Amino acid sequence: MHIEVAPPPRPHRAGASPAWLAHAPHRLMFFIGASNVLLAMLWWTLWLLSVRFGLWTLPAMAVPPGWLHAFLMQYLVLPSFVFGFLLTVFPRWLGLPDLQRWHYVPVGLGLMGGQLAILLGAAGWEVGLTVGLWMALAGWTAALAILGRLLADEKGRTWHARSCYAALVLGWLGVAMFLAFVLGAPANWAFASIKLGGFGLLLPVYVTVAHRMFPFFAGNAVPGYKAWRPLAWLGAVWALAMLHLALELVHGYAWLWLADVPLLSLTGYAVWRWWPRRVAGAPRMPGLLAVLFIGTAWLPVTFALYLAQSLVYATSGEFILGRAPMHALFIGFFGSVLVAMVTRVTQGHSGRPLQMYPIAWFAFIAIQLVATLRILADVLPDPGLWQALAAVGWLLALSPWVARIGHIYLTPRRDGRPG
């Protein structure tokens, strides 16, 4: 007698759906950041190619395209990831309950809607720029209100959270100043906004997160690792970043070395102290940890370039290197650490192994090449050509990575846990 036994039904796995984005702040904000990073760079790449090769003509704009590029990257693209991380970790740092979706969805709508409207403005919709800036400011305001309330509810005093929040307040000011410029304020308001974005907002946030999290990650992965996280170091970097910012705001380029010499020393020393030493017989440092420290090594490179630029200008009046130091900071440090940290958070919070996978390695290595190319573009003949190629390289480097993490945010966790 033959009895057929039906195979047990396979467990149902929910398909991709935008509804999953609202299940956790990092899902929504990282998805928005991933979308923004490609949209913003696609527009900028098209503009650079149009200027260099004249293959097409883009609509005239009320704001210089380079200024708009700087604003988008500093206040909409990278902050989308920053807010996704901080809205997730602030409650944990402060010992408070996790945020609910009504807390963070308005932040995402403001930043995503703001960038779309601004890019439509760049494409010819006249009021798009103004509408987008108001939306961006609304998203920023919502984020500061939520995170500020968490700080007010904290029973203790978490300095890393307060450091990040102080930088976000300067970022909000930068958004408001750029909006004021578009509404008729003098051009130096836009200039100040752009400078605030780098040294007032992003550098302090990145350095604060690195100071708190990177030694913690290393301690969990490397046997015998001793964490080094003195708050005095963080305070010194804050003070020197503000000095650098103040000198840039008054065009004191001949005196930037006053801030950049100690910043070079402090960041170089931190990379040396944070970098795990391999002990005989111990396994190699995990790739997901190594990329954090490789990315951080761009910080002393950045300040070495700023130092050389300042000293030459002070002694000869010649302004060398152009925007190379800035792009060492933005593409080298911010871009590398972005890929490293977002990959880590995405893997861990989706129930996947904490490891670098091939697409992430491709994105990280390619970003190193893009950063190097963009730095060299300011000293090579025909800089417009190399700038355009670097922009194309950015898109090629990040597109596969964005596609993968974007799909993860649209699907449930592999381990079945919420979030």
C-alpha positions as CSV (number, residue, x, y, z in Angstrom):
1,M,0.0,0.0,0.0
2,H,1.5,3.3,-1.1
3,I,0.7,6.4,1.0
4,E,1.7,9.8,-0.4
5,V,2.8,12.3,2.2
6,A,2.4,15.9,1.2
7,P,5.4,18.0,2.0
8,P,4.9,20.5,4.8
9,P,4.0,24.0,3.6
10,R,6.8,26.4,3.4
11,P,6.7,29.3,5.8
12,H,5.2,32.3,4.2
13,R,7.6,35.2,3.7
14,A,6.0,38.6,3.2
15,G,6.9,40.4,0.0
16,A,8.4,43.8,-0.4
17,S,6.1,46.6,0.5
18,P,6.5,50.4,1.3
19,A,4.5,49.7,4.4
20,W,7.6,48.2,6.0
21,L,9.3,51.6,5.9
22,A,7.3,52.9,8.8
23,H,8.2,50.0,11.1
24,A,11.5,51.6,12.4
25,P,13.1,55.0,12.0
26,H,16.2,53.6,10.4
27,R,14.1,51.9,7.7
28,L,12.3,55.0,6.7
29,M,15.2,57.5,6.9
30,F,17.9,55.2,5.4
31,F,15.5,54.5,2.5
32,I,15.0,58.2,2.0
33,G,18.8,58.8,2.3
34,A,19.5,56.0,-0.2
35,S,17.0,57.5,-2.7
36,N,18.3,61.1,-2.1
37,V,22.0,60.1,-2.5
38,L,21.3,58.9,-6.0
39,L,18.8,61.6,-7.0
40,A,21.0,64.4,-5.9
41,M,24.1,63.0,-7.5
42,L,22.3,62.2,-10.7
43,W,21.2,65.8,-11.1
44,W,24.7,67.0,-10.2
45,T,26.3,64.6,-12.7
46,L,24.0,65.7,-15.5
47,W,24.9,69.3,-14.7
48,L,28.7,68.6,-14.7
49,L,28.4,66.6,-18.0
50,S,26.4,69.4,-19.6
51,V,29.0,72.0,-18.7
52,R,31.9,70.0,-19.8
53,F,30.6,68.4,-22.9
54,G,27.6,70.5,-23.9
55,L,25.5,67.5,-24.7
56,W,22.3,69.1,-23.4
57,T,21.1,72.3,-21.7
58,L,19.7,72.3,-18.2
59,P,17.2,75.1,-17.1
60,A,18.7,78.3,-15.7
61,M,18.5,78.5,-11.9
62,A,18.1,81.3,-9.4
63,V,20.8,79.7,-7.2
64,P,24.3,78.8,-8.4
65,P,24.3,75.0,-9.1
66,G,27.4,74.4,-7.1
67,W,25.8,76.0,-4.0
68,L,22.7,73.9,-4.5
69,H,24.8,70.8,-4.8
70,A,26.5,71.6,-1.5
71,F,23.2,72.3,0.2
72,L,21.6,69.1,-0.9
73,M,24.5,66.9,0.1
74,Q,24.9,68.6,3.5
75,Y,21.4,69.2,4.6
76,L,19.2,66.5,2.9
77,V,21.3,63.6,1.7
78,L,23.6,62.9,4.6
79,P,21.2,64.1,7.3
80,S,18.7,61.6,6.2
81,F,21.1,58.9,7.3
82,V,22.1,60.9,10.4
83,F,18.5,61.2,11.5
84,G,17.8,57.6,10.8
85,F,20.7,56.6,13.1
86,L,20.0,59.2,15.9
87,L,16.2,58.6,16.0
88,T,17.1,54.9,16.6
89,V,19.9,55.3,19.1
90,F,18.9,58.3,21.1
91,P,16.3,56.4,23.1
92,R,18.9,53.7,23.8
93,W,21.6,56.1,24.8
94,L,19.2,57.9,27.1
95,G,17.5,54.9,28.6
96,L,14.1,55.8,27.1
97,P,11.4,53.9,25.2
98,D,11.8,53.6,21.4
99,L,10.1,56.2,19.3
100,Q,6.7,55.5,17.6
101,R,6.1,56.0,13.9
102,W,4.3,59.3,14.3
103,H,7.5,60.7,15.7
104,Y,9.7,60.0,12.8
105,V,7.4,59.8,9.7
106,P,7.0,63.7,9.6
107,V,10.8,64.0,9.5
108,G,11.1,61.6,6.6
109,L,8.3,63.4,4.7
110,G,10.0,66.7,5.1
111,L,13.4,65.6,3.9
112,M,12.1,63.4,1.0
113,G,9.5,65.9,-0.1
114,G,11.9,68.8,0.3
115,Q,14.6,67.2,-1.9
116,L,12.1,66.2,-4.6
117,A,10.6,69.7,-4.7
118,I,14.1,71.3,-4.9
119,L,15.2,69.0,-7.7
120,L,11.9,69.8,-9.6
121,G,12.8,73.4,-9.1
122,A,16.2,72.7,-10.7
123,A,14.4,71.1,-13.6
124,G,12.3,74.2,-14.2
125,W,9.4,74.4,-11.6
126,E,9.9,77.9,-10.5
127,V,8.5,77.7,-7.0
128,G,10.0,74.2,-6.4
129,L,13.1,75.5,-4.7
130,T,11.2,77.6,-2.2
131,V,8.6,74.9,-1.5
132,G,11.4,72.3,-1.0
133,L,13.3,74.5,1.4
134,W,10.2,75.1,3.5
135,M,9.6,71.3,3.6
136,A,13.2,70.6,4.5
137,L,13.0,73.1,7.3
138,A,9.8,71.6,8.6
139,G,11.4,68.1,8.6
140,W,14.4,69.4,10.4
141,T,12.2,71.2,13.0
142,A,10.3,68.0,13.6
143,A,13.5,66.1,14.2
144,L,14.9,68.6,16.6
145,A,11.7,68.8,18.5
146,I,11.6,65.0,19.0
147,L,15.3,64.6,19.9
148,G,15.1,67.7,22.1
149,R,12.2,66.2,24.0
150,L,14.2,63.0,24.6
151,L,17.1,65.0,26.0
152,A,14.7,66.9,28.3
153,D,13.2,63.6,29.5
154,E,16.7,62.1,30.3
155,K,17.4,61.7,33.9
156,G,21.2,61.7,33.5
157,R,23.5,63.6,31.1
158,T,24.7,61.8,28.0
159,W,27.3,64.0,26.5
160,H,27.4,62.2,23.1
161,A,23.7,62.9,22.7
162,R,24.1,66.5,23.6
163,S,27.1,66.8,21.3
164,C,25.0,65.5,18.3
165,Y,22.1,67.7,19.2
166,A,24.3,70.8,19.4
167,A,25.5,70.0,15.9
168,L,21.9,69.5,14.7
169,V,20.9,72.9,16.0
170,L,23.7,74.5,13.9
171,G,22.4,72.4,11.0
172,W,18.9,73.8,11.4
173,L,20.4,77.3,11.4
174,G,22.1,76.4,8.1
175,V,18.9,75.3,6.5
176,A,17.1,78.5,7.7
177,M,20.0,80.7,6.4
178,F,19.9,79.1,2.9
179,L,16.1,79.6,2.8
180,A,16.6,83.2,3.8
181,F,19.0,83.6,0.9
182,V,16.5,82.2,-1.6
183,L,13.9,84.6,-0.2
184,G,16.2,87.6,-0.7
185,A,18.9,87.7,2.0
186,P,22.5,88.6,0.9
187,A,24.6,85.9,-0.8
188,N,26.9,85.6,2.3
189,W,23.9,83.9,4.1
190,A,24.2,81.1,1.6
191,F,28.0,81.0,2.0
192,A,27.6,80.8,5.7
193,S,25.0,78.0,5.4
194,I,27.4,75.9,3.2
195,K,30.3,76.4,5.7
196,L,28.0,75.5,8.6
197,G,27.0,72.3,7.0
198,G,30.5,70.9,6.9
199,F,32.2,72.0,10.1
200,G,29.2,73.0,12.2
201,L,26.9,70.0,11.4
202,L,28.4,67.0,9.8
203,L,32.0,66.9,11.2
204,P,30.8,67.2,14.8
205,V,28.1,64.5,14.4
206,Y,30.4,62.1,12.6
207,V,33.2,62.6,15.1
208,T,30.8,62.2,18.0
209,V,29.4,58.9,16.7
210,A,32.9,57.6,15.9
211,H,34.1,58.6,19.4
212,R,31.2,56.7,21.1
213,M,30.6,53.7,18.8
214,F,33.9,52.7,17.0
215,P,35.8,51.7,20.2
216,F,32.6,49.9,21.4
217,F,32.4,47.9,18.1
218,A,36.1,47.1,18.3
219,G,35.7,46.0,21.9
220,N,33.0,43.5,20.9
221,A,35.0,42.0,18.0
222,V,38.7,42.1,19.0
223,P,39.9,40.2,22.0
224,G,41.8,42.3,24.5
225,Y,40.9,45.6,22.9
226,K,41.0,48.6,25.2
227,A,38.5,51.4,24.3
228,W,39.8,54.9,24.2
229,R,37.1,57.6,24.5
230,P,38.2,60.6,26.5
231,L,35.6,63.4,26.5
232,A,38.4,65.9,26.5
233,W,39.4,64.8,23.0
234,L,35.9,65.3,21.8
235,G,35.6,68.7,23.4
236,A,38.9,69.8,21.8
237,V,37.8,68.7,18.3
238,W,34.6,70.6,18.8
239,A,36.4,73.8,19.8
240,L,38.9,73.5,16.9
241,A,36.1,72.8,14.4
242,M,34.4,75.9,15.5
243,L,37.7,77.9,15.1
244,H,38.1,76.5,11.6
245,L,34.5,77.4,10.8
246,A,34.9,80.9,12.2
247,L,38.0,81.5,10.1
248,E,36.3,80.2,6.9
249,L,33.3,82.5,7.5
250,V,35.6,85.6,7.6
251,H,37.8,84.2,4.7
252,G,40.7,83.8,7.0
253,Y,42.3,81.1,4.9
254,A,45.8,82.3,5.7
255,W,45.1,81.5,9.4
256,L,43.3,78.1,9.1
257,W,46.5,76.4,10.1
258,L,45.8,77.6,13.6
259,A,42.9,75.1,13.8
260,D,44.2,72.5,11.3
261,V,47.6,71.8,12.9
262,P,46.0,70.6,16.2
263,L,43.1,68.9,14.3
264,L,45.6,67.0,12.2
265,S,47.4,65.9,15.4
266,L,44.2,65.0,17.3
267,T,42.5,63.0,14.5
268,G,45.8,61.2,13.6
269,Y,46.3,60.2,17.2
270,A,42.7,59.0,17.5
271,V,43.0,56.8,14.4
272,W,46.2,55.4,16.0
273,R,44.6,54.8,19.3
274,W,41.3,53.4,17.9
275,W,42.9,51.0,15.4
276,P,42.9,47.5,16.8
277,R,46.3,45.7,17.0
278,R,46.3,42.1,16.0
279,V,47.5,39.7,18.7
280,A,49.4,36.6,17.6
281,G,46.9,33.7,17.2
282,A,43.9,36.0,17.2
283,P,41.6,36.2,14.1
284,R,41.8,39.0,11.7
285,M,39.9,42.2,12.3
286,P,36.4,41.7,10.8
287,G,35.9,43.6,7.5
288,L,32.9,45.4,8.9
289,L,35.1,46.9,11.6
290,A,38.1,47.6,9.4
291,V,36.1,49.8,7.0
292,L,35.2,52.1,9.9
293,F,38.8,52.8,10.7
294,I,39.9,53.0,7.1
295,G,37.2,55.6,6.6
296,T,38.3,57.5,9.7
297,A,41.8,57.6,8.4
298,W,40.6,60.2,5.8
299,L,40.3,62.7,8.7
300,P,44.0,63.3,9.1
301,V,44.4,63.3,5.3
302,T,41.7,66.1,5.2
303,F,43.5,68.3,7.7
304,A,46.9,67.7,6.1
305,L,45.4,69.0,2.9
306,Y,43.8,72.0,4.6
307,L,47.1,72.7,6.4
308,A,49.1,72.7,3.2
309,Q,46.5,75.0,1.5
310,S,46.6,77.4,4.4
311,L,50.4,77.6,4.7
312,V,51.0,78.1,1.0
313,Y,48.3,80.9,1.0
314,A,49.8,82.5,4.0
315,T,53.3,82.5,2.6
316,S,52.7,83.2,-1.1
317,G,49.1,84.3,-1.5
318,E,48.5,81.4,-3.9
319,F,45.3,79.3,-3.2
320,I,46.3,75.8,-4.1
321,L,44.3,72.5,-4.1
322,G,40.9,74.2,-4.7
323,R,38.2,72.2,-3.1
324,A,40.4,69.1,-2.7
325,P,40.5,69.3,1.2
326,M,36.7,69.6,1.4
327,H,36.2,66.6,-0.9
328,A,38.7,64.5,1.2
329,L,36.3,65.3,4.1
330,F,33.0,64.8,2.3
331,I,33.7,61.9,0.0
332,G,36.7,60.3,1.8
333,F,35.5,60.5,5.4
334,F,31.8,61.1,5.3
335,G,31.2,58.8,2.2
336,S,33.4,56.0,3.5
337,V,31.9,56.0,7.0
338,L,28.4,56.3,5.5
339,V,28.8,53.0,3.6
340,A,30.4,51.3,6.6
341,M,27.9,52.4,9.3
342,V,24.8,52.0,7.1
343,T,25.9,48.6,6.1
344,R,26.5,47.6,9.7
345,V,23.1,49.0,11.0
346,T,21.2,47.5,8.0
347,Q,22.8,44.0,8.5
348,G,22.2,44.0,12.2
349,H,18.7,45.4,12.2
350,S,17.5,43.1,9.5
351,G,18.5,39.9,11.2
352,R,21.5,39.4,8.8
353,P,25.1,38.5,9.7
354,L,27.3,41.4,10.8
355,Q,29.7,41.2,7.9
356,M,30.7,43.0,4.7
357,Y,29.2,41.4,1.6
358,P,30.6,41.8,-1.9
359,I,28.3,44.7,-3.0
360,A,29.3,46.6,0.2
361,W,33.0,46.0,-0.5
362,F,32.5,47.2,-4.0
363,A,30.9,50.4,-2.8
364,F,33.5,51.0,-0.1
365,I,36.5,50.4,-2.4
366,A,35.0,52.4,-5.2
367,I,34.3,55.4,-2.9
368,Q,38.1,55.4,-2.0
369,L,38.8,55.7,-5.7
370,V,36.2,58.4,-6.3
371,A,37.5,60.4,-3.4
372,T,41.1,60.2,-4.7
373,L,39.9,61.1,-8.2
374,R,37.9,64.1,-7.0
375,I,40.9,65.4,-4.9
376,L,43.2,65.0,-7.9
377,A,40.7,66.8,-10.1
378,D,41.7,70.1,-8.6
379,V,45.3,69.8,-9.6
380,L,45.0,67.9,-12.9
381,P,44.6,69.6,-16.3
382,D,41.0,69.9,-17.4
383,P,39.5,69.7,-13.9
384,G,35.9,69.8,-15.3
385,L,36.5,66.4,-17.0
386,W,37.8,64.8,-13.8
387,Q,35.0,66.3,-11.7
388,A,32.4,64.8,-14.1
389,L,34.1,61.4,-14.1
390,A,34.2,61.5,-10.3
391,A,30.5,62.2,-10.2
392,V,29.8,59.3,-12.6
393,G,32.0,57.1,-10.4
394,W,30.0,58.0,-7.3
395,L,26.8,56.8,-9.1
396,L,28.5,53.6,-10.2
397,A,29.9,53.0,-6.8
398,L,26.7,53.4,-4.8
399,S,23.9,52.3,-7.1
400,P,24.2,48.5,-6.5
401,W,24.6,49.1,-2.8
402,V,21.6,51.4,-2.7
403,A,19.5,48.8,-4.6
404,R,20.3,46.1,-2.1
405,I,19.8,48.1,1.1
406,G,16.6,49.7,-0.4
407,H,15.1,46.2,-0.9
408,I,16.0,45.2,2.7
409,Y,14.1,48.2,4.1
410,L,11.0,47.2,2.0
411,T,11.0,43.6,3.4
412,P,10.6,42.1,7.0
413,R,13.5,41.1,9.1
414,R,14.9,37.7,8.3
415,D,14.7,36.6,11.9
416,G,11.0,37.5,12.3
417,R,11.6,40.1,15.0
418,P,9.8,43.4,14.8
419,G,11.6,46.6,13.6
